[in-house]
C-alpha cells in the first residue's frame, strides 16, 4: 500500500474510532479495516493474518511454534470460556501448552468470553495475553474477515491499539517471512541438544519448532529422544530413527536440514516427518513445495488415505504443501485433503521414509492418526 494513502487511512481511523477505552483495529494490506475491542496487551504489531477453524484448544494453538509471526483469527465464537490452565510440567515440558511461550503476534475473535470456568483454570485468557504482551481484538466480524482471506489469500496485517506520536512505527507492514534471512525456524528451534532419557530405543528429533505434545507422545512410549537444533549435524549422534518436526515458514529456507536428511536417507535410517518435517522430507527426496492460498489450520481437516479410502479427521497448521505431481518414482502420495485435494502425506515404496502433513499427536483435536507414531516405532524396532 502507498505510504501516503496508509497515513490517510490512519488519520481517518483515529478520527472515527470509538473513544471508549479498549478500542482497537485490524488493518489489512488490501486496505480493509476492522474495528474491535481490545482485551489483550495494548501494543502495535504486524504479521501475516491467517484463520483457524478449530472449536477448542486455544492455549495449545497460541503456543504452537508453527504460528510464529502470525496474527491468528479464530472463526469459532466463545473463545476464552474455559480460561488458561495451570503451567503443570511433565517430563520437564509444559503439559497443557505446546512451547514455553505464546508464539502468535496477535489474536482476533468475534466474541471473547469474559466469564470462564474449568477445573484446571489458573487465569483468564485476557490476563494471560496481557502478561505476555500479546494484543487481542474481539467484536470482529470473523466471517467477513475469513471470506476476504479465503478469496484473496493470507495477507499481511496490523493490530493498531493506539496512534503513537511517531507515525513511522505503524506505516509499514512487516512480513515475518522476511526476517532472519527469510527463515523463521531459527527463532523457534533449540540452540543446543537436549536429551530426554526414557528407554533403550533412541530417536533424533530435529527441532524446527516442535510441539511439546510430539515429544510427550514418544516419551510416553519409553523412547529416549535426542532433541537437536534445526541445523545440527544429527548424523553425529547414534540413534534408531529420525523425526523431523513441525515448524513455521517456507521449508525451502531450511537448506541445512534438507541436506542432512538426504545424508540420512543415503544411510537408510528410518525417517518420519511431521508437518514442516514432511515438506522437508519431500524436498530432500526431490519433490517441490508451494505456498497454499490460505493454508490449513484447525482440528477438522478430512484426510483420505490412498489405497484404503479411510478418511481421518485431522489437526493441521501449515501454509505450505508438497506438490504431489513432483514426487519421484520411488515415492507415492500417502494422504490427501478431501476439501482441496492437496497432499497430506508421502511414503517411500520400499524404504523406511514417510511423512504426514497433519499432526498425529493432535493437541488440540482428534488423535485418530496417532497410529503413525506406532508405525514409526515398529519400523525402528
C-alpha positions as CSV (number, residue, x, y, z in Angstrom):
1,X,0.0,0.0,0.0
2,X,1.2,3.6,-0.8
3,X,2.6,5.2,2.4
4,X,0.6,8.5,1.9
5,X,-2.6,6.5,1.4
6,X,-1.6,4.5,4.5
7,X,-1.2,7.6,6.6
8,X,-4.5,9.0,5.4
9,X,-6.2,5.8,6.5
10,X,-4.7,6.1,9.9
11,X,-5.8,9.6,10.3
12,X,-9.3,8.6,9.3
13,X,-9.2,5.7,11.8
14,X,-8.0,8.0,14.6
15,X,-10.9,10.4,13.9
16,X,-13.6,7.7,13.6
17,X,-12.5,5.3,16.2
18,X,-14.8,5.0,19.3
19,X,-13.2,6.9,22.1
20,X,-14.1,4.2,24.6
21,X,-11.0,2.8,26.4
22,X,-10.0,-0.5,24.9
23,X,-10.9,0.2,21.3
24,X,-8.6,-1.0,18.6
25,X,-8.5,-2.1,14.9
26,X,-7.1,-4.5,12.4
27,X,-5.8,-3.2,9.1
28,X,-5.1,-5.5,6.2
29,X,-2.7,-4.7,3.4
30,X,-5.5,-4.5,0.9
31,X,-7.0,-1.5,2.8
32,X,-9.7,-3.4,4.7
33,X,-10.3,-2.1,8.2
34,X,-12.0,-3.9,11.1
35,X,-12.8,-2.2,14.4
36,X,-12.9,-4.2,17.6
37,X,-12.4,-4.1,21.4
38,X,-9.0,-4.7,22.9
39,X,-8.8,-7.5,25.5
40,X,-5.1,-8.3,25.4
41,X,-2.0,-6.1,25.6
42,X,-2.0,-2.5,24.4
43,X,0.6,-3.0,21.7
44,X,1.0,-2.3,17.9
45,X,2.0,-5.4,16.0
46,X,2.3,-6.5,12.4
47,X,2.3,-10.0,10.9
48,X,0.7,-12.5,8.5
49,X,-3.1,-12.7,9.0
50,X,-4.4,-16.3,8.9
51,X,-7.5,-18.1,10.2
52,X,-8.1,-21.2,12.3
53,X,-11.4,-23.1,12.2
54,X,-10.9,-25.1,15.4
55,X,-13.6,-25.2,18.1
56,X,-11.3,-25.8,21.1
57,X,-7.6,-25.7,22.1
58,X,-6.7,-22.0,22.0
59,X,-3.9,-22.5,24.7
60,X,-2.3,-25.2,22.6
61,X,-2.7,-23.3,19.3
62,X,-1.4,-19.9,20.7
63,X,1.7,-21.6,21.9
64,X,2.3,-23.7,18.8
65,X,5.7,-22.6,17.2
66,X,4.2,-23.1,13.7
67,X,2.2,-19.8,14.3
68,X,5.4,-17.8,14.8
69,X,4.9,-14.3,13.3
70,X,1.2,-14.7,12.6
71,X,-2.0,-12.8,13.6
72,X,-4.4,-15.7,14.2
73,X,-8.1,-15.3,13.6
74,X,-10.3,-17.9,15.4
75,X,-13.5,-18.4,13.4
76,X,-15.3,-20.1,16.4
77,X,-17.1,-17.9,18.9
78,X,-16.8,-18.0,22.7
79,X,-13.0,-18.1,22.8
80,X,-11.8,-17.8,26.4
81,X,-14.8,-19.6,28.0
82,X,-12.5,-22.1,29.9
83,X,-9.7,-19.7,30.7
84,X,-6.0,-20.8,30.7
85,X,-4.7,-23.9,32.5
86,X,-2.1,-24.1,35.3
87,X,1.6,-24.4,34.0
88,X,1.9,-28.1,35.0
89,X,5.1,-29.9,33.8
90,X,5.6,-33.5,32.7
91,X,9.0,-34.7,31.6
92,X,10.1,-31.1,32.2
93,X,7.8,-30.0,29.5
94,X,4.7,-27.8,29.9
95,X,1.8,-30.3,29.8
96,X,-1.0,-28.1,28.5
97,X,1.0,-25.8,26.3
98,X,3.0,-26.6,23.1
99,X,6.0,-24.4,23.9
100,X,7.4,-22.1,26.7
101,X,5.6,-19.0,25.4
102,X,2.8,-17.6,23.2
103,X,4.1,-17.7,19.7
104,X,1.4,-15.7,17.8
105,X,1.8,-12.0,17.2
106,X,-1.9,-11.3,18.0
107,X,-5.3,-12.8,18.3
108,X,-8.6,-11.9,16.7
109,X,-12.0,-13.3,17.7
110,X,-15.7,-12.5,17.1
111,X,-16.7,-13.0,20.8
112,X,-14.5,-13.1,23.8
113,X,-16.0,-14.8,26.8
114,X,-15.2,-12.8,29.9
115,X,-16.8,-15.4,32.1
116,X,-14.7,-18.6,32.2
117,X,-14.6,-21.8,34.2
118,X,-12.7,-25.1,34.2
119,X,-11.3,-27.3,36.9
120,X,-7.8,-26.7,35.7
121,X,-8.0,-23.0,35.1
122,X,-5.4,-20.6,36.6
123,X,-6.4,-17.3,34.9
124,X,-8.4,-15.7,32.1
125,X,-7.2,-15.6,28.5
126,X,-7.1,-11.8,28.7
127,X,-4.8,-11.9,31.7
128,X,-2.5,-14.4,30.1
129,X,-2.3,-12.4,26.9
130,X,-1.5,-9.2,28.8
131,X,1.2,-10.9,30.8
132,X,2.8,-12.0,27.6
133,X,2.4,-8.6,25.8
134,X,0.1,-10.1,23.1
135,X,-2.7,-7.8,21.8
136,X,-6.1,-9.3,21.1
137,X,-9.3,-8.0,19.5
138,X,-12.9,-9.1,20.0
139,X,-16.1,-7.9,18.3
140,X,-14.6,-8.5,14.8
141,X,-16.8,-9.9,12.1
142,X,-14.7,-13.0,11.6
143,X,-17.0,-14.4,8.9
144,X,-16.4,-11.4,6.7
145,X,-12.7,-11.4,7.6
146,X,-12.3,-15.1,6.8
147,X,-14.1,-14.6,3.5
148,X,-11.6,-12.0,2.5
149,X,-8.7,-14.3,3.4
150,X,-10.2,-17.2,1.5
151,X,-10.8,-15.1,-1.6
152,X,-7.6,-13.1,-1.6
153,X,-5.3,-15.5,0.4
154,X,-3.4,-14.9,3.6
155,X,-2.1,-11.4,3.7
156,X,-0.2,-9.0,5.9
157,X,-2.0,-7.0,8.6
158,X,-1.5,-4.8,11.6
159,X,-3.2,-4.5,15.0
160,X,-3.5,-0.8,15.9
161,X,-4.3,-0.2,19.6
162,X,-3.4,3.5,19.6
163,X,-1.9,6.2,17.4
164,X,1.7,6.8,18.6
165,X,3.5,10.1,18.3
166,X,5.8,8.6,15.8
167,X,3.6,7.5,12.8
168,X,6.6,5.7,11.2
169,X,6.0,2.9,13.8
170,X,2.8,1.9,12.1
171,X,3.1,2.9,8.4
172,X,4.8,-0.3,7.2
173,X,3.6,-3.8,7.1
174,X,6.1,-6.3,8.4
175,X,6.3,-9.7,6.7
176,X,7.5,-12.3,9.3
177,X,8.9,-14.4,6.5
178,X,11.4,-11.6,5.6
179,X,13.2,-11.8,9.0
180,X,16.3,-13.8,9.8
181,X,17.3,-14.4,6.2
182,X,13.6,-15.3,5.4
183,X,13.8,-18.3,7.7
184,X,11.5,-18.4,10.8
185,X,12.8,-21.8,12.1
186,X,15.9,-20.5,13.9
187,X,13.5,-18.4,16.1
188,X,11.7,-21.4,17.5
189,X,14.4,-24.2,17.5
190,X,16.5,-25.1,20.5
191,X,20.1,-23.8,20.4
192,X,21.8,-26.8,21.9
193,X,20.9,-30.6,22.0
194,X,18.7,-31.8,24.8
195,X,18.4,-35.5,25.8
196,X,15.2,-36.9,27.3
197,X,16.3,-40.3,28.7
198,X,13.4,-42.8,28.7
199,X,14.3,-46.2,27.2
200,X,16.8,-48.2,25.1
201,X,15.4,-47.1,21.8
202,X,16.7,-43.7,20.7
203,X,15.4,-41.2,18.1
204,X,16.8,-37.9,17.0
205,X,14.2,-35.2,16.9
206,X,15.2,-32.4,14.6
207,X,13.6,-29.4,16.3
208,X,12.2,-27.0,13.6
209,X,9.7,-25.7,16.1
210,X,8.5,-28.9,17.7
211,X,5.2,-29.1,19.7
212,X,5.6,-30.4,23.3
213,X,2.9,-33.0,22.5
214,X,5.1,-34.6,19.9
215,X,7.8,-35.0,22.4
216,X,5.4,-36.3,25.0
217,X,4.0,-38.9,22.5
218,X,7.4,-40.6,22.3
219,X,8.3,-40.2,26.0
220,X,5.0,-42.0,26.9
221,X,6.2,-44.8,24.7
222,X,9.5,-45.1,26.7
223,X,11.6,-43.8,23.8
224,X,14.8,-41.7,24.5
225,X,14.6,-38.5,22.5
226,X,17.7,-36.5,21.4
227,X,16.3,-33.1,20.6
228,X,18.7,-31.2,18.3
229,X,18.7,-27.7,16.6
230,X,17.3,-27.5,13.1
231,X,20.8,-27.0,11.6
232,X,22.6,-29.6,13.7
233,X,24.7,-32.4,12.1
234,X,22.5,-35.1,13.6
235,X,24.3,-37.9,11.9
236,X,27.0,-37.5,14.5
237,X,24.5,-38.9,17.1
238,X,23.7,-42.6,17.4
239,X,20.0,-43.3,17.1
240,X,17.5,-45.8,15.7
241,X,15.4,-43.3,13.8
242,X,15.0,-39.6,12.9
243,X,11.9,-37.5,13.5
244,X,11.7,-34.1,11.6
245,X,9.3,-31.8,13.5
246,X,6.7,-29.2,12.6
247,X,7.6,-25.5,12.4
248,X,6.9,-22.2,10.7
249,X,7.6,-20.6,7.4
250,X,8.9,-21.7,4.0
251,X,10.5,-25.2,4.0
252,X,12.9,-24.2,1.2
253,X,14.7,-21.9,3.6
254,X,15.9,-24.9,5.7
255,X,18.7,-26.0,3.3
256,X,20.9,-27.3,6.0
257,X,18.2,-29.5,7.4
258,X,17.3,-30.8,3.9
259,X,20.9,-31.7,3.1
260,X,21.2,-33.6,6.4
261,X,18.0,-35.5,5.6
262,X,19.5,-36.5,2.3
263,X,22.6,-37.9,4.0
264,X,20.4,-39.8,6.5
265,X,18.4,-41.3,3.6
266,X,21.6,-42.5,2.0
267,X,22.3,-44.4,5.2
268,X,18.8,-45.9,5.1
269,X,18.0,-44.6,8.6
270,X,14.2,-44.6,9.3
271,X,12.7,-41.1,9.0
272,X,9.3,-39.6,10.0
273,X,8.4,-36.1,9.0
274,X,5.5,-34.2,10.6
275,X,4.0,-31.0,9.0
276,X,7.0,-28.9,8.1
277,X,9.1,-32.0,8.6
278,X,7.0,-33.8,5.9
279,X,7.7,-30.9,3.5
280,X,11.4,-31.1,4.3
281,X,11.4,-34.8,3.7
282,X,9.7,-34.2,0.3
283,X,12.3,-31.6,-0.7
284,X,15.1,-34.0,0.3
285,X,13.5,-36.6,-1.9
286,X,13.5,-34.3,-4.9
287,X,9.9,-33.1,-4.8
288,X,8.8,-29.5,-4.8
289,X,6.7,-27.4,-2.4
290,X,4.5,-24.4,-2.8
291,X,2.6,-21.9,-0.6
292,X,-1.1,-22.6,-0.1
293,X,-3.6,-19.7,-0.8
294,X,-4.7,-19.6,2.9
295,X,-3.4,-22.7,4.5
296,X,-5.0,-25.4,6.6
297,X,-5.5,-24.6,10.3
298,X,-7.9,-26.3,12.7
299,X,-8.9,-29.6,14.1
300,X,-11.4,-30.6,11.4
301,X,-9.5,-31.3,8.2
302,X,-10.6,-34.5,6.4
303,X,-7.7,-36.6,5.0
304,X,-8.1,-39.7,2.9
305,X,-5.5,-42.5,3.0
306,X,-4.6,-43.5,-0.6
307,X,-5.3,-47.2,-1.2
308,X,-7.6,-47.8,1.8
309,X,-10.1,-44.9,1.3
310,X,-10.1,-44.4,5.1
311,X,-11.0,-40.8,6.0
312,X,-9.4,-39.3,9.1
313,X,-10.4,-36.0,10.8
314,X,-7.1,-34.3,11.5
315,X,-5.4,-31.4,13.3
316,X,-3.4,-29.2,11.0
317,X,-1.4,-25.9,11.0
318,X,0.5,-25.2,7.8
319,X,0.7,-22.8,5.0
320,X,2.8,-24.8,2.5
321,X,2.4,-28.2,0.9
322,X,4.2,-30.8,-1.3
323,X,3.3,-30.8,-4.9
324,X,2.3,-34.5,-5.4
325,X,2.9,-34.2,-9.2
326,X,6.6,-33.7,-8.5
327,X,7.2,-36.9,-6.4
328,X,9.9,-39.2,-7.8
329,X,9.0,-42.7,-9.0
330,X,10.0,-44.4,-5.7
331,X,7.6,-42.3,-3.7
332,X,3.8,-42.1,-3.6
333,X,1.2,-39.9,-2.1
334,X,0.0,-41.4,1.2
335,X,-2.8,-39.0,2.2
336,X,-4.6,-36.1,0.5
337,X,-7.0,-33.5,1.8
338,X,-10.7,-34.2,0.8
339,X,-11.5,-30.4,0.8
340,X,-9.0,-29.3,-1.8
341,X,-7.2,-32.4,-2.9
342,X,-3.8,-31.1,-1.7
343,X,-1.1,-33.5,-0.4
344,X,-1.2,-34.6,3.2
345,X,1.5,-37.2,3.4
346,X,4.1,-39.1,1.4
347,X,5.7,-42.5,1.7
348,X,8.6,-44.4,0.1
349,X,7.5,-47.6,-1.7
350,X,10.3,-49.7,-0.2
351,X,12.5,-47.8,2.3
352,X,11.6,-46.6,5.8
353,X,10.8,-43.0,5.0
354,X,7.4,-41.4,5.4
355,X,5.7,-38.1,6.4
356,X,2.3,-36.7,7.4
357,X,1.3,-33.1,6.7
358,X,-1.2,-33.2,9.6
359,X,-0.4,-33.7,13.3
360,X,-0.8,-37.3,14.6
361,X,-0.3,-36.0,18.2
362,X,-3.3,-33.7,17.7
363,X,-3.4,-31.4,20.8
364,X,-5.9,-29.9,20.2
365,X,-8.1,-32.2,18.2
366,X,-8.8,-35.8,17.5
367,X,-5.9,-38.3,17.9
368,X,-7.2,-40.8,15.3
369,X,-3.9,-40.8,13.4
370,X,-1.6,-41.4,16.4
371,X,-1.1,-44.9,14.9
372,X,1.6,-43.2,12.7
373,X,3.8,-42.9,15.7
374,X,3.4,-46.6,16.5
375,X,4.1,-47.4,12.8
376,X,7.4,-45.4,13.1
377,X,8.3,-47.3,16.2
378,X,7.7,-50.7,14.6
379,X,10.0,-49.6,11.8
380,X,12.9,-48.7,14.1
381,X,12.4,-51.9,16.1
